[in-house]
Every structure is written in structure tokens, then in C-alpha cells.
Amino acid sequence: MSRLSRATCLDICRCKSVTPRVSSFLPRWRRGLQPVLETLLRSGFSKQMVEILNKHNIQFSSFDILSDEEVRQGLKTYSNWPTYPQLYVSGELIGGLDIIKELEASEELDTICPKAPKLEERLKVLTNKASVMLFMKGSKQEAKCGFSKQILEILNSTGVEYETFDILEDGEVRQGLKTYSNWPTYPQLYVKGELIGGLDIVKELKENGELLPVLKGGNE
């Protein structure tokens, strides 16, 4: 049995009296794949987990298990996990501190847990900064990779106004935008905040005579 499947086993027979109360907390945690930390900040383990989550700019809320003994004991049975802290994502138990450390070491933690809205809001603002927005390596004046240079030449040939953002100057934006738009490479072209695509897509639109209408649509 895998680490995660073992962690989510539920013994209903031993949990009948407490399951409804424990279950009542879970729908609230499922919203937006929001991770929830069952934390006692006065313990070293919980403090370490909070530090890890904050270091990765992960969005989470918490519940103090010392404030409710029924939840404290019931959740151990509900999720078949005897210790705290416990981290949940979308209502599913991920595990305790040791597992979170393993996920951090394997660089899986950022994939499993969503980033805080702060970064998402920043990316939303940036992608809407201009009607046509290009995220690239370098700037209009100096492209710093061949792909970015090619897409600049194509955009300049259209006569459409656009702005650029140099991803090499901001690692948070560079990594965050890949997840935000589910697009792993650069350059990335946006019109009215919506991703159009990378260099290959832009080339295809140009060849089909569709690029100018797409770009002008952002300037209407």
C-alpha cells in the first residue's frame, strides 16, 4: 500500500460517533485545493511544518486540535493517522511532518500544495498589464534567447503595441507563471490576460493569417 493510500484509510466502525463532526470540517477545506494544517504551534513539529509551508509560500489555514478534544481524538481514527500535525489538501490527508519533509526534499510539495493567492494575484495583474503582454527572456530592446528574439521579430512586424516582462529578473514570476497558465516554457504571449501560447503557436497563427486578428482583439 502506498504512503498516501495508507494515510487515507478510514475505520468507520470505530469512528461512528465522531465521524459526522470531523467530516463537517472537510468540505470547508476542499475549496480551491486549500491545504489545512492540524496544528499545535506550541509543538516543535507543528512549528517546523508551518515554517516549511511558509517558506514555499503555500496557502493554508489551521485548526488548533487542543481547542477541541473530540476532533483531536476523532481525526486520528478518521484518517488512520495517530499523530499531529496533519496536513490535508482538498480534504485528503497528505501526512505529518516526516512526509512533508520528504515531499519538500523531492520537490513534490509545490506541486501538491497550491501557492498563496498573493502570487496568483500578482500574476493576474502582470498578465493584464497591457492588452498584449509578452513574458520573455530579456526585453524589447535586447532579447536574451533565440526563441524570444524570434517572437519579438514577429510581433514587431505586426505593428501592434505590446509590453514585455523579463522573467530572468524575477524567479518567482518565472516559476509561478508556468503553473498559473499550465505552460512550461517561455516566451509566453498573453492577450487580455489570456494565454495565447509560445513561439510555435505564434508562428502557426502568423502562417494561417490569424495572428493580427488575435492581437488586435486585445486592443479593441
N, C-alpha and C positions, 0 to 999 in steps of 0.2 A: 504494500500500500504506500502511495506517495506521501510526502510530507504534508501536502495541502489536503489530500483526501482524508488522511488520518485526523487532521486537525478539525475537520468539519463534521465528524461523526456525531450523531445525536442519539442519546439514550432516552427515548420518550418515556419508557416505563418508569424510570427513576426521576423523571422531571415533570410529571403531570401537574403538580401543584404550583410550580413556578414558571413553567413554560409561557403561559399567557402574558405574565408580567414582563418576563425577559423579552419575549417576542415583540412586545409593544414598543420597545426601543429601536428595533431593527429597521422598520420602514423609514424612519427619520434618517437613518444612516445611509440608506441606499441612494439618496438623492445625489445625482451628479457624480456617482462613484466616489462619494466622500469617505475617506478613511476616518475611523473613530478609534481613539485610544482609550482603553480602560486604564486609567492612570491614577496612581497614588504618587504625587510629585515629591512626597517626603521620602520615598524609597530611592535608593541609588539606581535600581534597574529602570524605574519609570523615568527618572531624570535623564538617564543615558538615551532612552528611546526618544524622548522629546527633543533632545539635542540633535539626534540623527535626523528626525523629521524636519526640524527647523533648518538644519544645515542644507537639506535638499529642497528647501522652500516648498514643502508638501503641505497641502491644505488638510487640516484635521480639526475635529472638535473632541472634547474629552468628557468622561463621566467619572466622578470620584466614587469608587466602589466602597470606600469607608462610609459614605453617606447613606448607603442602603444595603444592609446585610443580606436581604433576600436576593437582590440582584447579584451581590458579591458571591454568594454560595451557588445560586441557581445557574449563573453563567458558566461556572466550571463544568457543570453537568450538561448544560445545553450544548456547549461546543466541545465537550470532552477534552478540556484543557485545564489542568489543575492550578495553574499559577497566573500571576499578574506581573507586568502589564500584558494586555491582549490587544492586538491591532486588527481591526476589521476594515475591509474595503467592499463597498456595495453589499453590506450585510453578511459577508463571508469572512470567516476567521482566517487571517494570514498566519498568525502565530505570535510568539513572545519575542523577547529581546534577542535571543540567540539567532532566531530565524531572520529577524530584521537585519542583524549584523551580517548574516550570510548573504542576504539579498543585496545589501549595500556593497559587500565585497565583490559580488558577481555582477554588479551594475544593473541588477534587475529591479531595484527598488523604485527608480524613477519611472520605469515602465508600468509597474503595478499601481503605484500611487499617483494621483493627479497633482499637478503643480497648483500652487495657490493662485486665486483669481488675480492677484496683483500682476503677475507676469502675463496672464491671459489678457487682462485689460490693457496692459501696455502694448501687447502685440496687436490688439484690435485697433488701438489708436494709431499705431505706426502704419498698419496696412491701409488705413483710411486717411493718412496724412495728405495724400494727393489723390486725385481721381485715377491717375495711373502711377503706380508705385513699383519700383524695381529694387529688389533686395539682391545685392551682388557683392563680389569681392572687388573693392575699390570704389571709384566714383565716376561720375560723368567725364571728369577731366582725365582720369587715369584708371583704367581697368587693370586689375591685378591677376587676372587669369584669362586664358583664351576664350572660355565659354562666355564670360562676362563681356569681353571685348566684342564678340560676335553679336550678342544680343543688343549691345549699345548701338552698333552699326545699323542693325535692323530697325530699331526704334527711331534712331536719328533720321533714317530715310523716309519715315512716315510723316515727319513734320508735327507729330502730336507732342504736346507738352507732357513731361513726366518728371518725377523726382526719384532719387536713388537713396539707398541706405547701405552703408558699408558694413557688412556682417563681420568683417575682420576686426572691427573696432569694438565689438560688443559680443562676448561669448555667450551671454545669457540669451540674447535675441537669436544668435546663430543656431544654438541648440534648441531653444524653445519653439522657434518657428517651424522647425521640422515636424514636431509633434502637433503643433497648433493646426497646421494645414495638411498633415499626413503626407508630406512631400520631403524626401530625404536629402535632396541635392539643391545646389544653387548654380545659377541665378534662379530667382522666383519672381514672376510678374503678376501683379495684382491690379484689378480694375474695380473701383468702388469697393475695395475691401475684400473682393472675391479672388481667389487664386485662379489664374488662367493657366499657368504651367511654367515649365522651364524652357530652355533653348530649343529643344526638339519640337515642343508644341508650338512655340512662336514661329519656327521655321515652317512648320506644316500649315499654320494659319496663313502665313505670307504666301506660300505656294498656291494655296486654294483661293487666294483673294479675299480672305476673311479677316485678316489682321486689322486693317484700318477700321472696318465697321465695329469690331470688338473694342478697339481702343477709343474710338470716338463715342462709343456708347457710354464710356466713363466720363466724358466731358459734356454730356448733354445737361 
